Amino acid sequence: MTILGDVFRELFGMFVADLRLTLSVLGGVLLVAILMNSAVLGPVAAGFVLALGCVLILVETVLRETRRGK
């Protein structure tokens, strides 16, 4: 049972380690879901927007971390 506890602690730690990254990704997914639900985006366009949003969030996070490291 301790292995399962260790796995859950590690997963929780990964999501909480960078709270801004986690909230940004969840916000992007929520935005795309709302746009799909209101018929503004189709499934293919939503996939592109979601992928582009995740890449932009990742680039921003990397740039922020490199500035913090200097």
N, CA, C and O atoms as a Maestro MAE file, in Angstrom:
{
 s_m_m2io_version
 :::
 2.0.0
}

f_m_ct {
 s_m_title
 :::
 protein
 m_atom[280] {
  # First column is atom index #
  i_m_mmod_type
  r_m_x_coord
  r_m_y_coord
  r_m_z_coord
  i_m_residue_number
  s_m_chain_name
  s_m_pdb_residue_name
  s_m_pdb_atom_name
  i_m_atomic_number
  :::
  1 25 0.814 -1.196 0.000 1 A "MET " " N  " 7
  2 3 0.000 0.000 0.000 1 A "MET " " CA " 6
  3 2 0.857 1.259 0.000 1 A "MET " " C  " 6
  4 15 0.407 2.315 -0.444 1 A "MET " " O  " 8
  5 25 2.073 1.157 0.488 2 A "THR " " N  " 7
  6 3 2.920 2.355 0.520 2 A "THR " " CA " 6
  7 2 3.359 2.764 -0.884 2 A "THR " " C  " 6
  8 15 3.611 3.944 -1.129 2 A "THR " " O  " 8
  9 25 3.453 1.818 -1.800 3 A "ILE " " N  " 7
  10 3 3.826 2.155 -3.173 3 A "ILE " " CA " 6
  11 2 2.740 3.030 -3.793 3 A "ILE " " C  " 6
  12 15 3.040 4.026 -4.451 3 A "ILE " " O  " 8
  13 25 1.491 2.660 -3.584 4 A "LEU " " N  " 7
  14 3 0.390 3.469 -4.105 4 A "LEU " " CA " 6
  15 2 0.398 4.862 -3.494 4 A "LEU " " C  " 6
  16 15 0.169 5.848 -4.195 4 A "LEU " " O  " 8
  17 25 0.653 4.951 -2.225 5 A "GLY " " N  " 7
  18 3 0.729 6.252 -1.560 5 A "GLY " " CA " 6
  19 2 1.860 7.096 -2.126 5 A "GLY " " C  " 6
  20 15 1.699 8.298 -2.339 5 A "GLY " " O  " 8
  21 25 3.015 6.459 -2.373 6 A "ASP " " N  " 7
  22 3 4.148 7.175 -2.951 6 A "ASP " " CA " 6
  23 2 3.822 7.682 -4.353 6 A "ASP " " C  " 6
  24 15 4.181 8.804 -4.709 6 A "ASP " " O  " 8
  25 25 3.142 6.857 -5.145 7 A "VAL " " N  " 7
  26 3 2.776 7.266 -6.504 7 A "VAL " " CA " 6
  27 2 1.827 8.452 -6.458 7 A "VAL " " C  " 6
  28 15 2.010 9.414 -7.203 7 A "VAL " " O  " 8
  29 25 0.825 8.404 -5.605 8 A "PHE " " N  " 7
  30 3 -0.128 9.517 -5.510 8 A "PHE " " CA " 6
  31 2 0.548 10.786 -4.999 8 A "PHE " " C  " 6
  32 15 0.226 11.881 -5.461 8 A "PHE " " O  " 8
  33 25 1.469 10.657 -4.065 9 A "ARG " " N  " 7
  34 3 2.199 11.828 -3.574 9 A "ARG " " CA " 6
  35 2 3.040 12.459 -4.682 9 A "ARG " " C  " 6
  36 15 3.096 13.683 -4.806 9 A "ARG " " O  " 8
  37 25 3.692 11.619 -5.485 10 A "GLU " " N  " 7
  38 3 4.495 12.132 -6.590 10 A "GLU " " CA " 6
  39 2 3.626 12.831 -7.636 10 A "GLU " " C  " 6
  40 15 3.977 13.907 -8.120 10 A "GLU " " O  " 8
  41 25 2.493 12.219 -7.983 11 A "LEU " " N  " 7
  42 3 1.590 12.849 -8.944 11 A "LEU " " CA " 6
  43 2 1.057 14.172 -8.420 11 A "LEU " " C  " 6
  44 15 0.999 15.153 -9.160 11 A "LEU " " O  " 8
  45 25 0.677 14.208 -7.177 12 A "PHE " " N  " 7
  46 3 0.188 15.440 -6.571 12 A "PHE " " CA " 6
  47 2 1.288 16.502 -6.566 12 A "PHE " " C  " 6
  48 15 1.025 17.670 -6.854 12 A "PHE " " O  " 8
  49 25 2.500 16.105 -6.243 13 A "GLY " " N  " 7
  50 3 3.628 17.029 -6.223 13 A "GLY " " CA " 6
  51 2 3.932 17.597 -7.597 13 A "GLY " " C  " 6
  52 15 4.320 18.759 -7.717 13 A "GLY " " O  " 8
  53 25 3.758 16.785 -8.638 14 A "MET " " N  " 7
  54 3 4.003 17.280 -9.994 14 A "MET " " CA " 6
  55 2 3.010 18.370 -10.364 14 A "MET " " C  " 6
  56 15 3.384 19.349 -11.010 14 A "MET " " O  " 8
  57 25 1.763 18.219 -9.968 15 A "PHE " " N  " 7
  58 3 0.756 19.204 -10.318 15 A "PHE " " CA " 6
  59 2 0.848 20.461 -9.467 15 A "PHE " " C  " 6
  60 15 0.493 21.547 -9.925 15 A "PHE " " O  " 8
  61 25 1.314 20.325 -8.250 16 A "VAL " " N  " 7
  62 3 1.385 21.474 -7.363 16 A "VAL " " CA " 6
  63 2 2.736 22.182 -7.488 16 A "VAL " " C  " 6
  64 15 2.865 23.324 -7.047 16 A "VAL " " O  " 8
  65 25 3.728 21.544 -8.068 17 A "ALA " " N  " 7
  66 3 5.063 22.130 -8.160 17 A "ALA " " CA " 6
  67 2 5.029 23.464 -8.894 17 A "ALA " " C  " 6
  68 15 5.680 24.413 -8.457 17 A "ALA " " O  " 8
  69 25 4.307 23.565 -9.971 18 A "ASP " " N  " 7
  70 3 4.183 24.832 -10.688 18 A "ASP " " CA " 6
  71 2 2.692 25.126 -10.843 18 A "ASP " " C  " 6
  72 15 2.060 24.737 -11.826 18 A "ASP " " O  " 8
  73 25 2.161 25.810 -9.868 19 A "LEU " " N  " 7
  74 3 0.725 26.056 -9.828 19 A "LEU " " CA " 6
  75 2 0.274 26.919 -11.004 19 A "LEU " " C  " 6
  76 15 -0.821 26.721 -11.531 19 A "LEU " " O  " 8
  77 25 1.106 27.872 -11.419 20 A "ARG " " N  " 7
  78 3 0.733 28.731 -12.549 20 A "ARG " " CA " 6
  79 2 0.582 27.910 -13.832 20 A "ARG " " C  " 6
  80 15 -0.346 28.135 -14.609 20 A "ARG " " O  " 8
  81 25 1.487 26.967 -14.051 21 A "LEU " " N  " 7
  82 3 1.406 26.104 -15.231 21 A "LEU " " CA " 6
  83 2 0.133 25.263 -15.191 21 A "LEU " " C  " 6
  84 15 -0.582 25.155 -16.187 21 A "LEU " " O  " 8
  85 25 -0.140 24.676 -14.045 22 A "THR " " N  " 7
  86 3 -1.331 23.840 -13.902 22 A "THR " " CA " 6
  87 2 -2.607 24.635 -14.150 22 A "THR " " C  " 6
  88 15 -3.488 24.189 -14.885 22 A "THR " " O  " 8
  89 25 -2.705 25.810 -13.541 23 A "LEU " " N  " 7
  90 3 -3.913 26.617 -13.713 23 A "LEU " " CA " 6
  91 2 -4.045 27.144 -15.136 23 A "LEU " " C  " 6
  92 15 -5.157 27.271 -15.648 23 A "LEU " " O  " 8
  93 25 -2.926 27.450 -15.775 24 A "SER " " N  " 7
  94 3 -2.978 27.921 -17.163 24 A "SER " " CA " 6
  95 2 -3.498 26.839 -18.095 24 A "SER " " C  " 6
  96 15 -4.337 27.107 -18.955 24 A "SER " " O  " 8
  97 25 -3.007 25.632 -17.931 25 A "VAL " " N  " 7
  98 3 -3.457 24.528 -18.782 25 A "VAL " " CA " 6
  99 2 -4.934 24.232 -18.523 25 A "VAL " " C  " 6
  100 15 -5.702 24.037 -19.465 25 A "VAL " " O  " 8
  101 25 -5.329 24.197 -17.259 26 A "LEU " " N  " 7
  102 3 -6.743 23.956 -16.950 26 A "LEU " " CA " 6
  103 2 -7.627 25.073 -17.497 26 A "LEU " " C  " 6
  104 15 -8.728 24.806 -17.979 26 A "LEU " " O  " 8
  105 25 -7.166 26.310 -17.428 27 A "GLY " " N  " 7
  106 3 -7.918 27.434 -17.989 27 A "GLY " " CA " 6
  107 2 -8.048 27.330 -19.494 27 A "GLY " " C  " 6
  108 15 -9.106 27.617 -20.053 27 A "GLY " " O  " 8
  109 25 -6.967 26.917 -20.155 28 A "GLY " " N  " 7
  110 3 -7.021 26.737 -21.609 28 A "GLY " " CA " 6
  111 2 -7.990 25.646 -22.014 28 A "GLY " " C  " 6
  112 15 -8.746 25.800 -22.973 28 A "GLY " " O  " 8
  113 25 -7.969 24.555 -21.290 29 A "VAL " " N  " 7
  114 3 -8.899 23.450 -21.584 29 A "VAL " " CA " 6
  115 2 -10.334 23.903 -21.338 29 A "VAL " " C  " 6
  116 15 -11.229 23.584 -22.121 29 A "VAL " " O  " 8
  117 25 -10.555 24.637 -20.265 30 A "LEU " " N  " 7
  118 3 -11.894 25.137 -19.963 30 A "LEU " " CA " 6
  119 2 -12.378 26.099 -21.046 30 A "LEU " " C  " 6
  120 15 -13.533 26.035 -21.465 30 A "LEU " " O  " 8
  121 25 -11.498 26.988 -21.496 31 A "LEU " " N  " 7
  122 3 -11.861 27.933 -22.553 31 A "LEU " " CA " 6
  123 2 -12.240 27.206 -23.840 31 A "LEU " " C  " 6
  124 15 -13.242 27.544 -24.469 31 A "LEU " " O  " 8
  125 25 -11.452 26.218 -24.235 32 A "VAL " " N  " 7
  126 3 -11.754 25.462 -25.453 32 A "VAL " " CA " 6
  127 2 -13.066 24.690 -25.284 32 A "VAL " " C  " 6
  128 15 -13.858 24.602 -26.222 32 A "VAL " " O  " 8
  129 25 -13.296 24.139 -24.103 33 A "ALA " " N  " 7
  130 3 -14.549 23.411 -23.862 33 A "ALA " " CA " 6
  131 2 -15.756 24.343 -23.968 33 A "ALA " " C  " 6
  132 15 -16.787 23.971 -24.527 33 A "ALA " " O  " 8
  133 25 -15.622 25.545 -23.433 34 A "ILE " " N  " 7
  134 3 -16.728 26.511 -23.522 34 A "ILE " " CA " 6
  135 2 -16.973 26.923 -24.967 34 A "ILE " " C  " 6
  136 15 -18.121 27.025 -25.400 34 A "ILE " " O  " 8
  137 25 -15.891 27.161 -25.719 35 A "LEU " " N  " 7
  138 3 -16.044 27.547 -27.124 35 A "LEU " " CA " 6
  139 2 -16.640 26.413 -27.962 35 A "LEU " " C  " 6
  140 15 -17.408 26.661 -28.891 35 A "LEU " " O  " 8
  141 25 -16.285 25.181 -27.631 36 A "MET " " N  " 7
  142 3 -16.882 24.047 -28.355 36 A "MET " " CA " 6
  143 2 -18.355 23.888 -28.010 36 A "MET " " C  " 6
  144 15 -19.180 23.609 -28.880 36 A "MET " " O  " 8
  145 25 -18.676 24.068 -26.740 37 A "ASN " " N  " 7
  146 3 -20.055 23.893 -26.291 37 A "ASN " " CA " 6
  147 2 -20.976 24.949 -26.898 37 A "ASN " " C  " 6
  148 15 -22.152 24.686 -27.152 37 A "ASN " " O  " 8
  149 25 -20.433 26.149 -27.130 38 A "SER " " N  " 7
  150 3 -21.251 27.208 -27.714 38 A "SER " " CA " 6
  151 2 -21.191 27.205 -29.239 38 A "SER " " C  " 6
  152 15 -21.661 28.148 -29.876 38 A "SER " " O  " 8
  153 25 -20.628 26.174 -29.821 39 A "ALA " " N  " 7
  154 3 -20.560 25.966 -31.274 39 A "ALA " " CA " 6
  155 2 -19.725 27.026 -31.990 39 A "ALA " " C  " 6
  156 15 -19.926 27.264 -33.181 39 A "ALA " " O  " 8
  157 25 -18.805 27.658 -31.291 40 A "VAL " " N  " 7
  158 3 -17.897 28.602 -31.923 40 A "VAL " " CA " 6
  159 2 -16.772 27.846 -32.622 40 A "VAL " " C  " 6
  160 15 -16.328 28.242 -33.700 40 A "VAL " " O  " 8
  161 25 -16.314 26.764 -32.008 41 A "LEU " " N  " 7
  162 3 -15.240 25.935 -32.568 41 A "LEU " " CA " 6
  163 2 -15.742 24.532 -32.854 41 A "LEU " " C  " 6
  164 15 -16.510 23.957 -32.083 41 A "LEU " " O  " 8
  165 25 -15.296 23.997 -33.966 42 A "GLY " " N  " 7
  166 3 -15.553 22.599 -34.253 42 A "GLY " " CA " 6
  167 2 -14.468 21.746 -33.612 42 A "GLY " " C  " 6
  168 15 -13.524 22.282 -33.030 42 A "GLY " " O  " 8
  169 25 -14.589 20.441 -33.709 43 A "PRO " " N  " 7
  170 3 -13.615 19.559 -33.059 43 A "PRO " " CA " 6
  171 2 -12.189 19.735 -33.579 43 A "PRO " " C  " 6
  172 15 -11.244 19.718 -32.791 43 A "PRO " " O  " 8
  173 25 -12.021 19.902 -34.879 44 A "VAL " " N  " 7
  174 3 -10.672 20.045 -35.438 44 A "VAL " " CA " 6
  175 2 -10.059 21.376 -35.013 44 A "VAL " " C  " 6
  176 15 -8.902 21.425 -34.595 44 A "VAL " " O  " 8
  177 25 -10.831 22.449 -35.118 45 A "ALA " " N  " 7
  178 3 -10.341 23.766 -34.713 45 A "ALA " " CA " 6
  179 2 -10.037 23.785 -33.215 45 A "ALA " " C  " 6
  180 15 -9.053 24.391 -32.791 45 A "ALA " " O  " 8
  181 25 -10.869 23.131 -32.422 46 A "ALA " " N  " 7
  182 3 -10.629 23.069 -30.983 46 A "ALA " " CA " 6
  183 2 -9.326 22.336 -30.685 46 A "ALA " " C  " 6
  184 15 -8.586 22.726 -29.782 46 A "ALA " " O  " 8
  185 25 -9.047 21.291 -31.431 47 A "GLY " " N  " 7
  186 3 -7.790 20.567 -31.242 47 A "GLY " " CA " 6
  187 2 -6.592 21.447 -31.556 47 A "GLY " " C  " 6
  188 15 -5.605 21.439 -30.821 47 A "GLY " " O  " 8
  189 25 -6.673 22.204 -32.642 48 A "PHE " " N  " 7
  190 3 -5.585 23.122 -32.993 48 A "PHE " " CA " 6
  191 2 -5.413 24.214 -31.937 48 A "PHE " " C  " 6
  192 15 -4.290 24.525 -31.541 48 A "PHE " " O  " 8
  193 25 -6.519 24.792 -31.484 49 A "VAL " " N  " 7
  194 3 -6.456 25.849 -30.471 49 A "VAL " " CA " 6
  195 2 -5.885 25.299 -29.171 49 A "VAL " " C  " 6
  196 15 -5.076 25.957 -28.517 49 A "VAL " " O  " 8
  197 25 -6.300 24.106 -28.798 50 A "LEU " " N  " 7
  198 3 -5.799 23.485 -27.573 50 A "LEU " " CA " 6
  199 2 -4.305 23.194 -27.683 50 A "LEU " " C  " 6
  200 15 -3.550 23.465 -26.750 50 A "LEU " " O  " 8
  201 25 -3.881 22.652 -28.801 51 A "ALA " " N  " 7
  202 3 -2.453 22.359 -28.987 51 A "ALA " " CA " 6
  203 2 -1.632 23.641 -28.989 51 A "ALA " " C  " 6
  204 15 -0.588 23.710 -28.340 51 A "ALA " " O  " 8
  205 25 -2.093 24.653 -29.712 52 A "LEU " " N  " 7
  206 3 -1.375 25.918 -29.767 52 A "LEU " " CA " 6
  207 2 -1.326 26.578 -28.393 52 A "LEU " " C  " 6
  208 15 -0.295 27.123 -27.997 52 A "LEU " " O  " 8
  209 25 -2.430 26.528 -27.677 53 A "GLY " " N  " 7
  210 3 -2.465 27.107 -26.335 53 A "GLY " " CA " 6
  211 2 -1.493 26.420 -25.394 53 A "GLY " " C  " 6
  212 15 -0.806 27.085 -24.619 53 A "GLY " " O  " 8
  213 25 -1.429 25.104 -25.451 54 A "CYS " " N  " 7
  214 3 -0.505 24.368 -24.581 54 A "CYS " " CA " 6
  215 2 0.947 24.675 -24.929 54 A "CYS " " C  " 6
  216 15 1.788 24.792 -24.038 54 A "CYS " " O  " 8
  217 25 1.242 24.805 -26.211 55 A "VAL " " N  " 7
  218 3 2.613 25.153 -26.619 55 A "VAL " " CA " 6
  219 2 2.966 26.553 -26.133 55 A "VAL " " C  " 6
  220 15 4.068 26.769 -25.628 55 A "VAL " " O  " 8
  221 25 2.057 27.500 -26.275 56 A "LEU " " N  " 7
  222 3 2.319 28.869 -25.813 56 A "LEU " " CA " 6
  223 2 2.497 28.921 -24.297 56 A "LEU " " C  " 6
  224 15 3.361 29.645 -23.801 56 A "LEU " " O  " 8
  225 25 1.699 28.170 -23.569 57 A "ILE " " N  " 7
  226 3 1.835 28.108 -22.112 57 A "ILE " " CA " 6
  227 2 3.191 27.511 -21.735 57 A "ILE " " C  " 6
  228 15 3.851 27.995 -20.815 57 A "ILE " " O  " 8
  229 25 3.596 26.479 -22.435 58 A "LEU " " N  " 7
  230 3 4.888 25.846 -22.161 58 A "LEU " " CA " 6
  231 2 6.042 26.802 -22.452 58 A "LEU " " C  " 6
  232 15 6.995 26.873 -21.676 58 A "LEU " " O  " 8
  233 25 5.966 27.538 -23.560 59 A "VAL " " N  " 7
  234 3 7.016 28.510 -23.897 59 A "VAL " " CA " 6
  235 2 7.095 29.594 -22.828 59 A "VAL " " C  " 6
  236 15 8.187 29.972 -22.404 59 A "VAL " " O  " 8
  237 25 5.945 30.092 -22.394 60 A "GLU " " N  " 7
  238 3 5.933 31.120 -21.350 60 A "GLU " " CA " 6
  239 2 6.542 30.593 -20.058 60 A "GLU " " C  " 6
  240 15 7.287 31.309 -19.390 60 A "GLU " " O  " 8
  241 25 6.238 29.361 -19.701 61 A "THR " " N  " 7
  242 3 6.769 28.773 -18.479 61 A "THR " " CA " 6
  243 2 8.280 28.605 -18.564 61 A "THR " " C  " 6
  244 15 8.992 28.888 -17.600 61 A "THR " " O  " 8
  245 25 8.769 28.150 -19.698 62 A "VAL " " N  " 7
  246 3 10.216 27.973 -19.868 62 A "VAL " " CA " 6
  247 2 10.925 29.324 -19.803 62 A "VAL " " C  " 6
  248 15 11.964 29.444 -19.154 62 A "VAL " " O  " 8
  249 25 10.383 30.331 -20.461 63 A "LEU " " N  " 7
  250 3 10.993 31.663 -20.430 63 A "LEU " " CA " 6
  251 2 11.004 32.241 -19.010 63 A "LEU " " C  " 6
  252 15 11.983 32.854 -18.581 63 A "LEU " " O  " 8
  253 25 9.906 32.035 -18.299 64 A "ARG " " N  " 7
  254 3 9.837 32.521 -16.918 64 A "ARG " " CA " 6
  255 2 10.863 31.837 -16.027 64 A "ARG " " C  " 6
  256 15 11.508 32.482 -15.201 64 A "ARG " " O  " 8
  257 25 11.010 30.531 -16.198 65 A "GLU " " N  " 7
  258 3 11.978 29.784 -15.380 65 A "GLU " " CA " 6
  259 2 13.417 30.154 -15.726 65 A "GLU " " C  " 6
  260 15 14.268 30.195 -14.837 65 A "GLU " " O  " 8
  261 25 13.709 30.423 -16.998 66 A "THR " " N  " 7
  262 3 15.079 30.802 -17.355 66 A "THR " " CA " 6
  263 2 15.405 32.202 -16.805 66 A "THR " " C  " 6
  264 15 16.538 32.447 -16.391 66 A "THR " " O  " 8
  265 25 14.437 33.111 -16.796 67 A "ARG " " N  " 7
  266 3 14.677 34.425 -16.202 67 A "ARG " " CA " 6
  267 2 14.875 34.322 -14.705 67 A "ARG " " C  " 6
  268 15 15.687 35.048 -14.132 67 A "ARG " " O  " 8
  269 25 14.137 33.425 -14.066 68 A "ARG " " N  " 7
  270 3 14.252 33.248 -12.618 68 A "ARG " " CA " 6
  271 2 15.616 32.652 -12.266 68 A "ARG " " C  " 6
  272 15 16.186 32.978 -11.225 68 A "ARG " " O  " 8
  273 25 16.139 31.782 -13.131 69 A "GLY " " N  " 7
  274 3 17.411 31.119 -12.882 69 A "GLY " " CA " 6
  275 2 18.621 32.024 -12.987 69 A "GLY " " C  " 6
  276 15 19.668 31.727 -12.413 69 A "GLY " " O  " 8
  277 25 18.493 33.126 -13.716 70 A "LYS " " N  " 7
  278 3 19.656 34.019 -13.918 70 A "LYS " " CA " 6
  279 2 19.899 34.907 -12.761 70 A "LYS " " C  " 6
  280 15 20.834 35.708 -12.782 70 A "LYS " " O  " 8
  :::
 }
 m_bond[279] {
  # First column is bond index #
  i_m_from
  i_m_to
  i_m_order
  :::
  1 1 2 1
  2 2 3 1
  3 3 4 2
  4 3 5 1
  5 5 6 1
  6 6 7 1
  7 7 8 2
  8 7 9 1
  9 9 10 1
  10 10 11 1
  11 11 12 2
  12 11 13 1
  13 13 14 1
  14 14 15 1
  15 15 16 2
  16 15 17 1
  17 17 18 1
  18 18 19 1
  19 19 20 2
  20 19 21 1
  21 21 22 1
  22 22 23 1
  23 23 24 2
  24 23 25 1
  25 25 26 1
  26 26 27 1
  27 27 28 2
  28 27 29 1
  29 29 30 1
  30 30 31 1
  31 31 32 2
  32 31 33 1
  33 33 34 1
  34 34 35 1
  35 35 36 2
  36 35 37 1
  37 37 38 1
  38 38 39 1
  39 39 40 2
  40 39 41 1
  41 41 42 1
  42 42 43 1
  43 43 44 2
  44 43 45 1
  45 45 46 1
  46 46 47 1
  47 47 48 2
  48 47 49 1
  49 49 50 1
  50 50 51 1
  51 51 52 2
  52 51 53 1
  53 53 54 1
  54 54 55 1
  55 55 56 2
  56 55 57 1
  57 57 58 1
  58 58 59 1
  59 59 60 2
  60 59 61 1
  61 61 62 1
  62 62 63 1
  63 63 64 2
  64 63 65 1
  65 65 66 1
  66 66 67 1
  67 67 68 2
  68 67 69 1
  69 69 70 1
  70 70 71 1
  71 71 72 2
  72 71 73 1
  73 73 74 1
  74 74 75 1
  75 75 76 2
  76 75 77 1
  77 77 78 1
  78 78 79 1
  79 79 80 2
  80 79 81 1
  81 81 82 1
  82 82 83 1
  83 83 84 2
  84 83 85 1
  85 85 86 1
  86 86 87 1
  87 87 88 2
  88 87 89 1
  89 89 90 1
  90 90 91 1
  91 91 92 2
  92 91 93 1
  93 93 94 1
  94 94 95 1
  95 95 96 2
  96 95 97 1
  97 97 98 1
  98 98 99 1
  99 99 100 2
  100 99 101 1
  101 101 102 1
  102 102 103 1
  103 103 104 2
  104 103 105 1
  105 105 106 1
  106 106 107 1
  107 107 108 2
  108 107 109 1
  109 109 110 1
  110 110 111 1
  111 111 112 2
  112 111 113 1
  113 113 114 1
  114 114 115 1
  115 115 116 2
  116 115 117 1
  117 117 118 1
  118 118 119 1
  119 119 120 2
  120 119 121 1
  121 121 122 1
  122 122 123 1
  123 123 124 2
  124 123 125 1
  125 125 126 1
  126 126 127 1
  127 127 128 2
  128 127 129 1
  129 129 130 1
  130 130 131 1
  131 131 132 2
  132 131 133 1
  133 133 134 1
  134 134 135 1
  135 135 136 2
  136 135 137 1
  137 137 138 1
  138 138 139 1
  139 139 140 2
  140 139 141 1
  141 141 142 1
  142 142 143 1
  143 143 144 2
  144 143 145 1
  145 145 146 1
  146 146 147 1
  147 147 148 2
  148 147 149 1
  149 149 150 1
  150 150 151 1
  151 151 152 2
  152 151 153 1
  153 153 154 1
  154 154 155 1
  155 155 156 2
  156 155 157 1
  157 157 158 1
  158 158 159 1
  159 159 160 2
  160 159 161 1
  161 161 162 1
  162 162 163 1
  163 163 164 2
  164 163 165 1
  165 165 166 1
  166 166 167 1
  167 167 168 2
  168 167 169 1
  169 169 170 1
  170 170 171 1
  171 171 172 2
  172 171 173 1
  173 173 174 1
  174 174 175 1
  175 175 176 2
  176 175 177 1
  177 177 178 1
  178 178 179 1
  179 179 180 2
  180 179 181 1
  181 181 182 1
  182 182 183 1
  183 183 184 2
  184 183 185 1
  185 185 186 1
  186 186 187 1
  187 187 188 2
  188 187 189 1
  189 189 190 1
  190 190 191 1
  191 191 192 2
  192 191 193 1
  193 193 194 1
  194 194 195 1
  195 195 196 2
  196 195 197 1
  197 197 198 1
  198 198 199 1
  199 199 200 2
  200 199 201 1
  201 201 202 1
  202 202 203 1
  203 203 204 2
  204 203 205 1
  205 205 206 1
  206 206 207 1
  207 207 208 2
  208 207 209 1
  209 209 210 1
  210 210 211 1
  211 211 212 2
  212 211 213 1
  213 213 214 1
  214 214 215 1
  215 215 216 2
  216 215 217 1
  217 217 218 1
  218 218 219 1
  219 219 220 2
  220 219 221 1
  221 221 222 1
  222 222 223 1
  223 223 224 2
  224 223 225 1
  225 225 226 1
  226 226 227 1
  227 227 228 2
  228 227 229 1
  229 229 230 1
  230 230 231 1
  231 231 232 2
  232 231 233 1
  233 233 234 1
  234 234 235 1
  235 235 236 2
  236 235 237 1
  237 237 238 1
  238 238 239 1
  239 239 240 2
  240 239 241 1
  241 241 242 1
  242 242 243 1
  243 243 244 2
  244 243 245 1
  245 245 246 1
  246 246 247 1
  247 247 248 2
  248 247 249 1
  249 249 250 1
  250 250 251 1
  251 251 252 2
  252 251 253 1
  253 253 254 1
  254 254 255 1
  255 255 256 2
  256 255 257 1
  257 257 258 1
  258 258 259 1
  259 259 260 2
  260 259 261 1
  261 261 262 1
  262 262 263 1
  263 263 264 2
  264 263 265 1
  265 265 266 1
  266 266 267 1
  267 267 268 2
  268 267 269 1
  269 269 270 1
  270 270 271 1
  271 271 272 2
  272 271 273 1
  273 273 274 1
  274 274 275 1
  275 275 276 2
  276 275 277 1
  277 277 278 1
  278 278 279 1
  279 279 280 2
  :::
 }
}
